Amino acid sequence: MQTIVIILSILLFTAVGIIVATYLGKFKDSDADGIPDEIEEFVDEKTGEVKEIVKKFTRNKPGRKKKK
């Protein structure tokens, strides 16, 4: 239980640190939404990769109709 609390605390402090550094101008944020551009690009790339992997493993089975 304490391990989970420690891990979550580290993640929280890291997130707060990134947000504060973004507002202070340490990270580039062109659209001024509070999320650094580097993180947005990383997430966009990974979501694209995940969608490709899911598409590869989910296939249409013959004779079955799509659910509406």
N, C-alpha and C positions, 0 to 999 in steps of 0.2 A: 504494500500500500504506500509506504513512504517512497519507494522508488518511482511510482507513478506520479506522485506529487512533485518530486524533484524534477523529473523529466518535463512535466507540464509547466513548472515554474521557469525552467530554462527556456522553453519555447516561448513563454509569455514575455520574459525579459528580452529575448532576441527580437520578437515582433515589435515590442515597444521601442527598442533601440533603433530598429530600421525605420520606424515611423518618425521618430524624433530626428534622426539623421536626414531623412527625406525633407522634412520641413525646414531644417537648417541648411539645406542645399548641398549636402554631401553626396546625394544620389540624384541623378537626372530624372525629372518627372515632367515631361513635356505637356501632358494633358491635365496636370494639377489635380489629380484625383487622390493623391496621397499614397499611391502605390508606385514604387520605382519602376522605370521602364524595363530594366533588366529582369525584374521578377515577372512582369507582364509577358515579356518575350519568352522567358523560360516556360511559363505555364502554358502559353499558346502552343509552343513546340511540343510539349509533352502531351497535351490533350489531343493534338493531331496524331501523334504516334499511337496513343492509346486507342483512338478511333480506328486507325488502320488495323491494329492488332485484333480488336473486337470484330471488325468486319471480316478479317481473315478466318477467325474461328467460328463465326456464326454464318452458316450457309443456309440457303433455301433448300428444304427437303422436297423432293419431287412428290407431286400429288397433294400438297398441303397448301391451303389458301392463307393469305395474310389476314391477321385479325384486324378488324376496324376499330 
